[in-house]
C-alpha cells in the first residue's frame, strides 16, 4: 500500500500549484518565437520545458530564462531523463550536445 500512497503523493505535488493566468500566453509566444526543438531541431510536437521544474520553483514559471523548447521526444529523454518525476539540471548543455551530434550524423549520411 505504501507504493500507492507514494504515487498519489506525487500527483498531489505535481498538481498542487495552479498555473498563473499568464502561462498560456507566454507558452504560445515562446513556441512561435522558438520554432525548433533545442535538442533535435524538429519543428513539430513542441513543448515548453521548465529548466527548474515549476513544482519546485513556481516563482520561475514565467521567467523566460527558465524555459527551453523541446519536442515531445526530447522533452522525455533530455528534459526528464526518461522519467517524468526527474528533471535534468543540465538540459541546456545536453540539448546542445545532442543537437550537434544529431546534425553531424545527418550530414554524414
C-alpha positions in Angstrom: 0.0 0.0 0.0 3.0 2.3 0.5 3.8 2.5 -3.2 0.2 3.6 -3.9 0.4 6.3 -1.3 3.7 7.5 -2.8 2.1 7.6 -6.3 -0.9 9.6 -5.1 1.5 11.9 -3.2 3.4 12.6 -6.5 0.2 13.6 -8.2 -0.7 15.9 -5.4 2.7 17.6 -5.6 2.5 18.0 -9.4 -1.0 19.4 -9.3 -0.7 21.4 -6.1 0.3 24.7 -7.6 -2.0 26.1 -10.2 -0.6 27.8 -13.3 -0.6 31.6 -13.4 -3.0 33.3 -15.7 -0.1 34.5 -17.9 1.2 31.0 -18.6 -0.8 30.1 -21.7 0.0 33.4 -23.5 3.7 33.0 -22.6 3.8 29.4 -23.8 2.1 30.3 -27.1 4.5 33.2 -27.7 7.5 31.1 -26.7 6.6 28.4 -29.2 6.2 31.0 -32.0 9.5 32.7 -31.2 11.4 29.4 -30.8 10.0 27.2 -33.6 12.6 24.4 -33.3 13.5 21.8 -30.7 16.7 22.7 -28.9 17.6 19.0 -28.9 17.0 17.7 -32.4 15.8 20.7 -34.4 12.3 19.4 -35.2 9.5 21.8 -35.8 6.6 19.8 -34.6 5.3 18.4 -31.3 7.0 21.2 -29.5 6.7 21.6 -25.8 8.0 24.3 -23.5 10.1 22.8 -20.7 10.9 24.5 -17.4 14.6 24.0 -16.7 13.9 24.3 -13.0 10.6 22.5 -12.6 7.5 24.5 -11.9 6.6 22.4 -8.9 10.0 23.2 -7.4 10.1 26.9 -8.2 6.7 28.2 -9.1 8.1 31.7 -9.0 10.1 30.9 -12.1 7.0 29.8 -14.1 7.0 32.9 -16.3 10.8 33.5 -16.3 12.0 33.1 -19.9 15.5 32.3 -18.7 14.0 29.2 -17.1 12.5 27.8 -20.4 13.8 25.7 -23.2 11.9 24.5 -26.3 11.9 20.7 -26.8 9.9 18.3 -29.0 7.9 15.7 -27.2 10.6 13.0 -27.5 13.5 15.3 -26.4 11.3 16.6 -23.5 11.0 13.0 -22.3 14.7 11.9 -23.0 16.7 15.1 -22.4 14.4 17.2 -20.1 13.3 14.4 -17.8 15.9 11.7 -18.4 13.1 9.2 -19.4 11.3 9.6 -16.0 8.6 12.3 -15.7 9.4 12.6 -12.0 13.0 13.5 -12.7 14.4 16.8 -14.0 17.8 17.4 -15.8 19.6 20.4 -14.4 21.9 20.1 -17.4 19.2 20.2 -20.0 20.6 23.2 -21.9 24.0 21.7 -22.3 22.7 18.2 -23.0 20.3 19.5 -25.7 23.1 21.4 -27.4 25.3 18.3 -27.5 22.5 16.2 -28.8 21.7 18.7 -31.5 25.3 18.9 -32.6 25.6 15.1 -32.8 22.3 14.8 -34.5 23.3 17.4 -37.1 26.7 15.7 -37.7 25.1 12.3 -38.1 22.6 13.7 -40.7 25.4 15.3 -42.7 27.5 12.1 -42.8 24.6 10.1 -44.1 
